């Protein structure tokens, strides 16, 4: 089974990336932290990449020449990872994941497994992934969503956006969808992405050693530099 890792990422642009964090710390600071998140997730991935991952994809937005140039320059610092950079589909979030999964299934076949996370989980615990993953796996976020989901490429029902309109938490709804397919997903330990200042402070408290760029950015933020 092909094991494919997908990191979805936004180019760190003013008033574009980490807009919820910007409400707490301002747009310019949120942009700086977005850059730090990207640097640290790639730094950690390069040192901790699971050996069974066959290919790594960076799906980016916006799909502009400037954005591609930014990410190409970024990944050149981590040539060990051998990223494939592709544009995210311009649609709603869950539909993006669905289309990416369908794209990878068409390319690698139904006997493939895709691991999704985002660049706003710079201290992602890579050790949670293992080679034996063949059934759906979800890493619940403490806010009711998920920071990671891994699925066979032929299981796109869990990304059906029409099923997320009932007001239920994303994680709970996703579990119900997968169970509706007759499959019991594996549930990992809770973690969190960084959407707000409290998430940032939580990440620093648990993983300061693995967040050198975020730590430096935070120090400058406290000094108001």
C-alpha positions in Angstrom: 0.0 0.0 0.0 1.4 3.4 -1.0 1.6 5.8 1.9 1.2 9.4 0.9 1.6 12.4 3.2 -0.2 15.6 2.4 0.5 18.9 4.2 -2.0 21.6 3.3 -0.6 25.1 3.6 -1.4 28.8 3.0 1.2 31.2 1.9 1.9 33.6 4.8 0.3 36.7 3.5 -1.1 39.6 5.4 -4.9 39.2 6.1 -4.8 35.8 4.4 -3.2 33.2 6.7 -4.1 32.7 10.4 -6.9 35.3 10.4 -8.3 34.0 13.7 -4.8 34.4 15.3 -4.7 37.8 13.8 -7.7 38.9 15.9 -5.6 38.2 19.0 -2.2 39.5 18.0 -2.6 41.6 14.9 -2.3 40.7 11.2 1.5 41.5 10.9 2.3 39.2 13.8 0.0 36.5 12.6 1.9 36.6 9.2 5.2 36.3 11.0 4.0 33.3 13.0 2.6 31.6 9.9 6.1 31.7 8.4 7.5 30.3 11.7 4.9 27.5 11.7 6.0 26.5 8.2 9.7 26.5 9.0 9.2 24.4 12.1 6.9 21.8 10.6 9.4 21.2 7.8 12.3 21.2 10.3 10.7 18.6 12.4 9.5 16.5 9.5 13.0 16.4 8.0 14.3 15.0 11.3 11.4 12.7 12.1 9.9 11.6 8.8 8.4 8.2 9.1 10.4 5.9 6.8 7.4 4.2 5.4 6.1 7.4 3.7 6.5 6.9 0.0 5.8 10.5 -1.2 5.2 13.9 0.4 2.9 16.5 -1.1 2.6 20.2 -0.2 -0.8 21.4 -1.4 -0.7 25.2 -1.4 -2.9 28.2 -1.7 -3.2 30.7 -3.3 -2.4 29.1 -6.6 -0.3 32.0 -7.9 3.2 32.2 -9.4 4.3 34.2 -6.3 3.0 31.4 -4.0 4.7 28.6 -5.9 8.0 30.6 -5.9 7.7 31.1 -2.1 7.1 27.5 -1.4 9.8 26.3 -3.8 12.3 28.5 -2.1 11.1 27.2 1.3 11.4 23.5 0.5 14.8 23.9 -1.1 16.1 24.2 2.4 14.8 20.7 3.1 15.8 18.8 0.0 15.9 15.5 2.0 12.1 15.6 2.0 11.6 15.8 -1.8 8.3 17.6 -1.8 5.8 17.6 -4.7 4.1 21.0 -4.7 0.6 21.3 -6.0 -2.2 23.8 -5.9 -5.2 23.3 -3.6 -8.5 23.1 -5.4 -10.3 26.4 -5.0 -13.4 25.2 -3.1 -14.6 24.7 0.5 -12.2 23.1 2.9 -13.7 19.6 3.1 -14.3 19.5 -0.6 -10.6 20.3 -1.1 -9.6 17.3 1.0 -12.0 15.2 -1.0 -10.7 16.3 -4.4 -7.1 15.9 -3.3 -7.9 12.3 -2.2 -9.6 11.6 -5.5 -6.6 13.1 -7.4 -4.2 10.9 -5.5 -6.4 7.8 -6.0 -6.4 8.4 -9.8 -2.6 8.7 -9.7 -1.6 5.9 -7.3 -4.6 3.6 -7.3 -7.2 2.5 -4.7 -4.5 0.6 -2.8 -3.1 3.8 -1.4 -3.4 5.6 2.0 -3.3 9.4 2.4 -2.2 11.2 5.6 -3.5 14.7 6.0 -2.3 17.5 8.3 -1.8 21.2 8.1 1.1 23.6 8.4 -0.5 25.1 11.5 0.5 22.0 13.5 4.3 22.8 13.5 5.0 20.4 16.4 3.0 17.5 14.8 3.8 14.3 16.7 5.1 12.3 13.7 5.7 9.2 15.9 1.9 8.6 16.0 2.0 7.4 12.3 2.8 3.8 11.6 3.3 1.6 8.6 0.3 -0.7 9.5 -2.3 2.1 8.9 -4.8 0.7 6.5 -8.1 1.8 8.1 -9.2 5.4 8.8 -7.3 7.1 11.6 -8.3 10.4 13.2 -6.3 12.7 15.5 -8.9 14.8 17.4 -8.2 18.4 18.1 -9.1 19.8 21.5 -11.5 22.3 19.8 -13.7 19.6 18.3 -12.1 19.3 14.9 -9.1 17.2 14.0 -5.4 17.9 13.4 -4.8 14.8 11.4 -6.8 12.3 9.4 -5.6 9.3 7.5 -7.8 7.4 5.0 -7.6 4.9 2.2 -7.9 6.9 -1.0 -11.1 5.1 -1.9 -12.9 6.5 1.2 -13.9 10.1 0.4 -17.3 10.0 2.1 -15.8 11.5 5.3 -15.1 14.7 3.4 -18.7 15.1 2.1 -19.3 18.8 3.1 -23.1 18.3 3.0 -22.8 16.1 6.1 -21.2 18.9 8.1 -24.1 21.3 8.2 -25.9 20.0 11.3 -23.9 22.0 13.8 -22.2 18.9 15.2 -18.5 19.0 15.9 -16.4 18.0 12.9 -14.6 15.2 14.7 -17.9 13.6 16.0 -19.5 13.9 12.5 -16.5 12.4 10.8 -16.5 9.4 13.1 -20.2 8.9 12.4 -19.7 9.1 8.7 -16.9 6.5 8.8 -18.9 4.2 11.1 -21.8 4.6 8.6 -19.5 2.9 6.0 -19.2 -0.1 8.3 -15.7 0.9 9.6 -14.5 1.7 13.1 -11.8 4.4 12.9 -8.7 4.4 15.0 -8.7 7.4 17.3 -5.4 8.9 18.3 -4.5 11.1 21.3 -5.7 14.7 21.3 -3.4 17.4 20.0 -4.1 20.8 18.5 -3.4 23.1 15.6 -2.8 26.8 16.2 -5.7 29.0 15.5 -5.7 31.4 18.4 -3.2 32.8 20.9 -4.2 30.2 23.5 -3.4 27.5 21.0 0.0 29.1 20.4 0.8 29.2 24.1 -0.3 25.6 24.6 2.0 24.5 21.8 4.9 26.3 23.3 4.2 24.8 26.7 4.2 21.2 25.3 6.9 21.4 22.6 9.2 24.4 23.0 12.3 22.3 22.0 10.7 21.4 18.6 9.6 25.0 17.8 12.8 27.0 17.5 11.3 29.5 14.9 8.0 29.9 16.8 9.9 30.4 20.1 12.0 33.2 18.5 8.9 34.7 16.9 7.1 34.6 20.3 10.0 36.3 22.1 10.0 39.1 19.5 6.3 39.4 19.9 6.6 39.8 23.7 9.3 42.5 23.1 7.0 44.1 20.6 9.8 44.1 17.9 
